[in-house]
Structure formats: structure tokens, C-alpha cells
Amino acid sequence: MKLLIKNGHLIDPKNARNGRFDILVDDGRVAAVEPSITLADVEIIDASGLLVTPGLIDIHVHLRDPGLEYKEDIISGTRAAAAGGVTSVACMPNTRPVIDCLPIVDYIINKARLHGSANVFPVAAISHGMKGETLSEMGELKTAGCVAFSDDGVPVVSGELMRRAFEYADTFGAPIISHAEDLSLVGDGCMNEGEVATELGLKGIPWVAEDAATARDIMLAELTGARLHVAHVSTKGSVELVRQAKARGVKVTCEASPHHFTLTDEAVRGYNTNAKMNPPLRARADVDAIRAGLADGTIDAIATDHAPHHYDEKNVEFAIALNGIVGLETMLPLTLALVREG
């Protein structure tokens, strides 16, 4: 079956195309890309006024499958991805059970292959059960199809364990994805520490809780020579720490999420639990720093940290509501909003 996509604005970085092109798809593969293609007996999609791009990749999502399917599962999550133009996702390991053994990896890969609407690449846990006590079987997990290692959702508290994780992951050519958070500084905090938290009477989380952990993991990556990817940077300090580390030659990359370059902690007013996430929405200066980091290349990727919850888990008092916001279907328009703003 042949499909002809006409009159769309094609953005194809790999082949340096940025303009109006027609695209012929034959049996699921791109057969021709030309300024104008005219053929009979083909299905035609008129993409006038639309962008045509390669499938987007989201390197940070929570599909909640296995074990938390009442929030999301691989089927619904990959449908949301496809609806947002995302054709490949990397799913984080904080499922139940945790992605720390071969049967769970096989389950995710097979379910996505059979029933998914996007490619799914599992991220395995750094530690068994994400308890931060012993390393997972990294070699087996990498061979089984995992693309990186992370205890995302909680930090690896032990610096010694994190060092060994870097060393082992490096032997398998896989990055460590850091959830940068010093829990001793977070305490009972539930939103960004600042004027809004004070006015609402909510306990705040200071910026240093993220920055201190980011600095530690950068130094461990520098010590070991291994690859570090810092997830969901949300503070101006973390952006600057990554910028300086890159200048020193540290193998560090990072990502920002759309909510952290779009919203500030002002969104929490009214005790809006949909604006509760980890790391929390920050101040305007932090949002501006993330935008600057995206513009100058310090921040390497936009990733959603798509983290759905059941309605009942958000429809409670702010302090006990679960952290998380969905993002797969809104990542592209929110990113394009940055483009429109220059």
C-alpha cells in the first residue's frame, strides 16, 4: 500500500531538509522525498499547514506497567505517545515489581511489541528493588534490552554504590540516569521553597536539594569517566553545574521537562495538585535558566517525565497528593511555544 503525504512542512535534521516537501511511503517505508510528487492510485494525506517530522523520542516516561495499570499501561501509554507524535519511549523502572530482573524486561518488551503503538525501551534499576543497597545485574539487563540504568523516582543515597554503578554501567556502554535529590534537604517539603509556599503555608523544598545531588553525581562521573545523564533538571544551579562540567570534558548530558520550562510555582496557587511534581515547579529565574540552557545546548533533550496517576490520588490535600503530571500528548506543542517566543 502506498501513501502520499503532500504539502507538509518537513523538518528532517538528518538529511538537512527544512521546507515544503511531498513524501511517498511504500509498504511502511519512506520511498521518496521530493518538492512535488504526483501519483495515481495512492492514498493522499494533505498536510497543508502541518509539520512533518521523524518520529519523536521521549527518553523519560513512566508507563506504570507492570503492577500499576490502574494509572496507565503499555497499551494506553504508547497510544498517548503516538497521539503526541512520539514513536519511541524509554520507560523508567519504578513499576511494581521494579524493572530489575529479566522476566520483567521480557514482559515489557513483548507486550510493547505485540500491543504497543510505539517502540518501548526499558530503563533498568540501578539497585535491586530501587532500595539503594546492592547493584542490579547490569550486564544481564543490558543484554536483555535495557538501554540505561536509573533509580528514577528516588535518588541513590550512597555515594559508594553510585560510584560502582557508574563503573559497572560503563563497561556495558550504558549511561546512568540520575534522579538528583538530597532527601535530607527535602524533608517533608511538597513544593518549591519560596514566597508561594510561605503564603500557602506549605513546606518548601530548597533548590540546594537538587543542586547538591547534581554536583555529587557530576563529580562521580568525572572520577569514573563514565556517562551521566541528569534527569528533569529544574533549577538554574543544576543547569550551570552541567554547563561547567561539559566545559571540563565530563561525559554529562541532561534533559528538561516541558512543565519546568513552561510553569512556575505560581501554578500551585489554589492548592492545585495537578501542579505537584518531583522536582517541583520552581521560580521564574529557574524557568528562564532552563530556557537559556535549551537555547545554548547545555540541555541536550526535552523529555516529559510523563507520570500519570489515578484521579483519586490527586483529588486529595496537596501535601499528600502524589507527584506527577502527564506530558506525552503536550510535549510538542509546548516545545513549539518556545519556538514562537524566539
RAKA-V17744 format. One record per residue. RES is the residue in one small letter. PSI is psi in radians with two decimals (NA if undefined). D_CENTER is the distance of its C-alpha to the mean C-alpha in whole Angstrom. Layout:
# RAKA-V17744
RES,PSI,D_CENTER
RES,PSI,D_CENTER
This chain:
# RAKA-V17744
m,2.33,35
k,2.48,34
l,2.33,32
l,2.04,32
i,2.03,30
k,2.58,32
n,0.25,32
g,2.78,28
h,1.86,26
l,2.25,25
i,1.88,22
d,1.48,22
p,-0.68,21
k,-0.65,22
n,0.28,26
a,0.72,26
r,2.31,26
n,1.55,26
g,-2.94,28
r,2.14,30
f,2.68,30
d,2.55,31
i,2.19,30
l,2.19,32
v,2.18,30
d,2.04,32
d,0.76,31
g,0.04,28
r,2.55,28
v,2.10,28
a,-0.51,32
a,2.53,32
v,1.96,31
e,2.76,34
p,-0.57,35
s,2.28,37
i,2.25,37
t,2.11,40
l,2.63,40
a,2.82,42
d,0.72,41
v,2.65,37
e,2.32,35
i,2.29,34
i,2.12,31
d,1.89,32
a,0.46,28
s,2.29,30
g,0.08,28
l,2.71,25
l,2.45,22
v,2.12,22
t,2.82,19
p,2.75,18
g,2.37,16
l,2.71,12
i,2.22,9
d,1.97,6
i,0.16,5
h,1.66,3
v,2.76,5
h,1.81,9
l,-0.16,12
r,0.21,14
d,2.10,16
p,2.83,19
g,-0.42,21
l,0.69,19
e,-0.25,20
y,-0.29,21
k,-0.76,18
e,2.75,16
d,3.13,17
i,-0.61,16
i,-0.93,18
s,-0.64,17
g,-0.73,14
t,-0.44,14
r,-0.75,17
a,-0.70,14
a,-0.87,12
a,-0.66,16
a,-0.47,17
g,0.14,14
g,0.20,15
v,2.15,12
t,-0.11,14
s,2.38,12
v,2.63,9
a,2.14,8
c,2.38,9
m,2.77,9
p,0.04,13
n,0.99,14
t,-3.07,16
r,1.82,20
p,2.89,21
v,2.63,18
i,1.46,17
d,0.23,19
c,2.82,22
l,-0.73,23
p,-0.65,24
i,-0.73,21
v,-0.81,19
d,-0.71,22
y,-0.82,21
i,-0.83,18
i,-0.77,19
n,-0.71,22
k,-0.70,21
a,-0.70,18
r,-0.70,21
l,-0.62,24
h,-0.07,22
g,2.83,19
s,0.14,18
a,2.81,15
n,2.44,15
v,2.18,13
f,1.95,12
p,2.50,13
v,2.17,11
a,2.76,15
a,2.53,15
i,-0.76,17
s,2.69,20
h,2.18,22
g,0.20,21
m,0.61,18
k,-0.14,22
g,0.42,21
e,-0.83,25
t,2.62,25
l,2.56,23
s,2.99,22
e,1.42,23
m,-0.74,21
g,-0.82,23
e,-0.73,24
l,-0.67,20
k,-0.78,19
t,-0.58,23
a,-0.25,22
g,0.01,18
c,2.51,16
v,-0.22,14
a,3.08,13
f,2.37,13
s,2.60,12
d,0.62,13
d,2.39,10
g,-0.57,12
v,2.63,15
p,2.75,16
v,1.86,18
v,-0.71,21
s,2.06,24
g,-0.62,24
e,-0.81,26
l,-0.70,24
m,-0.66,21
r,-0.83,23
r,-0.60,24
a,-0.77,21
f,-0.82,20
e,-0.77,23
y,-0.80,23
a,-0.61,20
d,-0.57,21
t,-0.37,24
f,0.09,22
g,0.50,20
a,2.54,17
p,2.73,14
i,2.25,14
i,2.08,10
s,2.26,12
h,1.68,11
a,1.82,14
e,2.20,16
d,1.82,20
l,-0.48,21
s,-0.42,25
l,-0.37,24
v,-0.80,22
g,-2.26,25
d,0.27,25
g,2.55,23
c,-0.03,21
m,3.09,20
n,2.38,20
e,2.17,24
g,-2.88,26
e,-0.73,28
v,-0.76,26
a,-0.71,26
t,-0.77,30
e,-0.61,31
l,-0.16,29
g,0.49,30
l,2.54,27
k,2.37,26
g,2.78,24
i,2.04,21
p,2.70,22
w,-0.52,20
v,-0.37,22
a,-0.63,20
e,-0.78,17
d,-0.70,19
a,-0.73,21
a,-0.66,18
t,-0.77,17
a,-0.75,20
r,-0.82,21
d,-0.58,18
i,-0.75,19
m,-0.62,22
l,-0.67,22
a,-0.67,20
e,-0.69,23
l,-0.77,26
t,-0.30,25
g,0.24,24
a,3.03,20
r,2.24,17
l,2.34,14
h,2.13,11
v,2.08,10
a,2.69,7
h,1.07,7
v,2.43,10
s,-0.06,13
t,2.69,16
k,-0.55,18
g,-0.74,19
s,-0.70,16
v,-0.77,16
e,-0.65,20
l,-0.74,19
v,-0.73,17
r,-0.81,19
q,-0.70,22
a,-0.73,21
k,-0.69,20
a,-0.48,24
r,-0.11,25
g,0.21,24
v,2.47,21
k,1.30,19
v,2.39,16
t,2.97,13
c,2.95,10
e,2.75,7
a,2.58,8
s,2.59,7
p,-0.65,10
h,-0.44,11
h,-0.23,12
f,0.08,13
t,-0.72,15
l,2.68,17
t,3.12,19
d,-0.13,20
e,-0.43,23
a,-0.27,21
v,-0.32,22
r,2.51,25
g,0.16,27
y,0.83,25
n,1.80,23
t,-0.31,20
n,-0.27,18
a,0.26,17
k,2.13,17
m,2.99,13
n,2.04,12
p,2.75,12
p,2.84,15
l,2.40,16
r,-2.87,18
a,2.93,21
r,-0.66,21
a,-0.61,22
d,-0.74,18
v,-0.77,17
d,-0.66,19
a,-0.66,18
i,-0.72,15
r,-0.73,16
a,-0.67,19
g,-0.62,16
l,-0.72,15
a,-0.65,18
d,0.05,19
g,0.01,17
t,-0.74,16
i,2.13,12
d,-0.44,11
a,2.67,8
i,2.17,7
a,2.51,3
t,-0.52,4
d,0.67,4
h,2.02,7
a,1.44,10
p,2.65,13
h,2.86,16
h,2.60,20
y,-0.73,22
d,-0.37,24
e,-0.22,22
k,-0.44,21
n,0.98,25
v,-3.13,26
e,2.55,27
f,-0.75,24
a,-0.47,24
i,-0.05,24
a,2.58,21
l,2.63,18
n,2.41,15
g,2.63,12
i,2.54,12
v,2.78,11
g,-0.17,9
l,-0.65,10
e,-0.16,13
t,-0.05,13
m,-0.86,10
l,-0.88,13
p,-0.63,16
l,-0.60,14
t,-0.73,14
l,-0.45,17
a,-0.63,18
l,-0.70,18
v,-0.80,20
r,-0.51,23
e,0.03,23
g,NA,23
